[in-house]
Amino acid sequence: MRAGLVSAAILGLASQAASIDPLVIKGSKWFNSKTGAQFFVKGVDYQPDITSTSAVRDPLADTAGCTRDLPFLKDLGVNAIRVYQTEPFGNHDSCMSMLSNAGIYVMLDLSTPTETINRDSPSYDVDLLGYYQRKVDAFSKYDNVFAFLAGNEVTNAYNNTGASAYVKAALRDVKSYIKSKHLTIPVGYATNDDADIRWQLQTYFDCGSVSDRADFYGINLYEWCGPTATFESSGYANVVKNFTSWDVPVLLTEYGCNAIKPRTFPEIAAIYGSNMTSSFSGGFVYEYVEEDNEYGLVTVSGSTGTKTADYDNFKKALAAVNPSGVSMSSYNPSGKQQSCPSVSASNNWIASSSLPPSPSNATCSCMMNTLTCVSKQSSIPTSAGDLAKFGQSVSTIFGTVCGSVDCSAVSGNATTGKYGKYSFCDPIQRVSWVMTEWYNEQRNVDGSCDFGGFGKVVSVKSTDDSSCSSQKDDPQSSKGPSGPSSSTDNSSSSSSSSAAMTLGGAPSMAALSVSVVLAMMTAALF
């Protein structure tokens, strides 16, 4: 079909009024808000590789790709997709409309490889929260977006369980932002299945106040390998028994072991049968597109898609199940909230239930007004070479100054649950605070603000930072990094950093810089 005809067809689809019933959570189950019927996810993980670069890929802004893939998704019989990487800057109207008209719901990961919490050097700042808020703004208008994920396998071993405190703080703040917009889209977390920390992880994201807890819980499970495995021998039984009295929905955010090929998906009968439907709400098979790992159902090339050997087997297995649920009106939730896991090495858990504070641009801007020695750079470099030089300079400053000056105000410790009042500020703001502390320690001696040409002396605007911690952002206005404007998002950003500015619609090196620089800063602090 010629390009002009494709465009005309797309416009026709996009102009149709989407008509899909919103989903709601009651207790540990999802329901259709209009019919009251219980909803089970029959989904597929969807992340076509639509570019040959390392940039973040946004398949929901790729109208041609959605047009290519929608017939396959409908033929497979899926009712939902999980999308790992999207950006808040593109136009998603056509793809989202096509999916909605096809009765397909969408679960979206908030993070991307460049905008995320680093499990090895975790930190959570104003820019990351702003990015998540902008993604909520971009996608919450679509009636088929039924959930967000605040993280995916961030903690995957005992020695990085502290990262979960930062993920949970982000989850808390995104939930608060969604509530401020008078929306009811749930926010959850997806984890790998590690037997050593399995129980600790799931209880951690279900403990604490309602505002802090995950609205649902996802597990990436690859234990059922081959047609001879059973519910018990695969290990599925051990996973499921831990959720028999859970108080929020649980589902498989990834499943489908390919150790034995072709896959015949015998686990689908269990996922949607009596073994699991009382506590699980279905799941997403991994994955739609064929990659080097050979998990795909469809091989894509340009505008063409070709079924793999797994395609018909998955379609057949999914068509054979018809999960039996309960009606929303007759369902009386009986699940119990969990207690937070104890923090100790013997318990394989080092994340305190005390979470990092909510980032505030207003607080960080107020703090900057009290500083006398600051970074000459107002934004993080965009080129790889300049970024490396910048990161090394920041790391050196932290390592040198914080050896003799108390830097607790700009640092945090997930194990003790103690976080500085400026620990959520962006890298430039935090290193500027450290430089000022050194400058004051040296009694403003000439040259003590130089830092190898990195710093400069400025006139102080305020001598008192005592009121800074009480400065709060307007919850109705997201403060994240801005990107190219589109017909669907013309809002501007008031973020203090341009860390995720894009060039030509693709993330620049600066999009990667925040996590890189924060990792170097954290390493210098500890």
PyMOL commands that set and color helices and strands:
alter all, ss='L'
color gray80, all
select helices_A, chain A and resi 3-15+59-61+63-76+93-101+126-139+158-160+163-180+198-204+236-241+267-271+311-319+345-347+361-368+384-401+408-410+427-441+468-470+510-525
alter helices_A, ss='H'
color red, helices_A
select strands_A, chain A and resi 23-26+29-32+38-39+41-45+80-83+105-109+145-152+187-192+217-221+250-255+282-285+298-301+304-307+373-375+412-413+418-419+455-457+502-503+506-507
alter strands_A, ss='S'
color yellow, strands_A
deselect
rebuild
show_as cartoon
